[in-house]
Amino acid sequence: RRMAQEHGDQWVQLEELCSQDVVALAALKEAASKCGIASEQLESALEFLHVSGSLLYYAAHSRVGDGEVLRETVFTHPSWIVDAVKCFIHEPDAEEQNDLFRE
């Protein structure tokens, strides 16, 4: 909250966006802009954080046909995707198999 006192509520809004699992790139750019962060700076930071594994940002890595949604989405918590995929891929006997692997 010290940031909010020093820099205003814009920083709190940016922090709140970044705490979500999935963020629209446009919303992130808008919030960053209000904090004085240029679009190029944000994209550079997102690229760095993507390469370091802190988040998933595919705008610079996507190809034609990959889909606009992927290019316009930032996954701020990569583990969220793993958890989401696990909801769709579920082996009924997985717990039993996991117990065998643990032995």
C-alpha positions in Angstrom: 0.0 0.0 0.0 3.0 2.3 0.3 3.2 2.3 -3.5 -0.3 3.6 -3.6 0.5 6.4 -1.2 3.6 7.4 -3.2 2.4 6.8 -6.7 -1.4 6.7 -6.6 -4.1 4.1 -7.0 -2.9 3.3 -10.6 -0.1 1.1 -9.1 -2.6 -0.7 -6.9 -4.7 -1.4 -10.0 -1.7 -2.7 -11.9 -0.8 -4.9 -9.0 -4.4 -6.3 -8.8 -4.3 -7.1 -12.5 -1.0 -8.9 -12.1 -2.3 -11.0 -9.2 -4.9 -12.5 -11.5 -4.1 -15.9 -13.1 -5.0 -14.7 -16.6 -4.9 -11.1 -17.8 -5.8 -9.5 -21.2 -2.8 -7.8 -22.7 -4.9 -4.7 -23.5 -5.9 -4.3 -19.8 -2.3 -4.7 -18.7 -1.1 -2.2 -21.2 -3.8 0.3 -20.1 -3.0 -0.1 -16.4 0.8 0.1 -17.1 0.3 3.3 -19.2 -1.5 5.0 -16.3 1.6 4.2 -14.2 3.9 5.8 -16.8 5.1 2.5 -18.2 5.4 2.7 -22.0 3.9 -0.2 -24.1 7.4 -1.1 -25.3 8.8 -1.3 -21.8 5.9 -3.5 -20.7 6.4 -5.8 -23.7 10.1 -6.0 -22.9 9.4 -6.8 -19.3 6.8 -9.5 -20.3 9.3 -11.0 -22.7 12.0 -11.2 -19.9 9.5 -12.7 -17.5 8.4 -15.2 -20.1 11.9 -16.3 -20.8 12.7 -16.6 -17.1 9.5 -18.7 -16.6 7.7 -16.3 -14.3 4.8 -15.9 -16.6 3.6 -17.0 -20.1 3.4 -14.3 -22.8 3.3 -15.6 -26.4 2.8 -12.4 -28.4 6.4 -12.3 -29.7 6.5 -16.1 -30.2 3.2 -16.6 -31.9 2.8 -17.3 -35.6 0.0 -16.6 -38.0 -2.7 -19.0 -37.2 -1.9 -19.4 -33.5 -4.9 -17.3 -32.7 -5.4 -13.8 -31.5 -6.5 -14.9 -28.1 -3.1 -16.4 -27.3 -1.3 -13.4 -28.5 -3.5 -11.1 -26.4 -3.4 -13.0 -23.2 -0.8 -13.0 -20.4 -0.8 -15.9 -18.0 0.7 -14.4 -14.8 0.7 -17.7 -12.9 1.9 -20.5 -15.2 0.9 -23.2 -12.7 -2.7 -22.1 -13.3 -2.5 -23.6 -16.8 -1.3 -26.9 -15.5 -4.1 -27.0 -13.0 -6.6 -26.1 -15.7 -5.4 -28.8 -18.0 -5.5 -31.4 -15.2 -9.3 -30.7 -15.0 -9.7 -32.0 -18.5 -7.2 -34.8 -18.5 -7.9 -37.1 -15.6 -7.0 -40.7 -15.2 -9.6 -42.4 -13.1 -7.0 -44.6 -11.4 -4.3 -41.9 -11.1 -4.3 -41.9 -7.3 -3.8 -45.6 -7.2 -1.0 -45.4 -9.8 0.7 -42.5 -7.9 0.7 -44.6 -4.8 2.6 -47.3 -6.7 5.2 -44.8 -7.9 5.7 -43.5 -4.4 6.6 -47.0 -3.0 
